[in-house]
Amino acid sequence: MESSDVRKPMTTDQELEVCKSYSAPGIERLSPAAAKDLLLRNADAGDPEVQNMLDCVDELQGEKGS
């Protein structure tokens, strides 16, 4: 909103935008194998960040198997 808009009354659309209720983000827990599968399906395996995540998943799977 610009400073010249301060004195203007709010329209219904603006009022609704201000009064929206908060909805918390949802998080789904994945097993390491499911996470790895999801990464391999949706990401570029050549990306260094993706490779780092895959290495972390491999470490988690190794700890669980021990």
N, C-alpha and C positions, 0 to 999 in steps of 0.2 A: 504494500500500500504506500502510495506516495504522500508527501506531507500535504498536498492540496486536497487529498481525499479524506482527511481526518474529520472534517466537519460534515461530510455527506452521510446520510443515513445508510445503514447496511441493508442490502437487499436480502430476500429470502435465501437465495443460493449462498450468499456470504455467511448468513447466520447458520445454515446447515453445516457449512464447512468448518466453522468454529466449534460447533457442538458435537462433532463426531466422537463416538466413544472409542476408547483405546482397546485394541485387540492385540494381545501378546503374540509374538511370533511362535510358531510351532516347530519343534525339533523332533526329528525321528532318529532314534538310535539305530545304528547299523553295526553288524558284526564286521570284523576286519575283512573277511572274504567278500561280503556284500559291498563294502566301501571300495575295495579294490576293483570289483566288477563294475561298479558305477563310474569310477574314474576312467577305466579303460574304455567304456562305452561312450563317454561324453567329453573326454579331454584328449588333447594332443600328447601322446606318450613321449614325444621328443622334447617337450617343454621341461626345462630344469625344475620348475616348481612342482609339476606333476610327478616327475621322477622322484623328487624328495618325498612327496606324500606317499608314493608307492613304496619307497624304502621304509618309511615309518610304519606302514601297514605290514610289511614283511617282518619287521622287528616285533610288532604286536603279535603276529601269528606265531613267531618263534617262541615268545614268552609264554603264550597260552599252551603251546604244544609241549613245553618243558615240564 
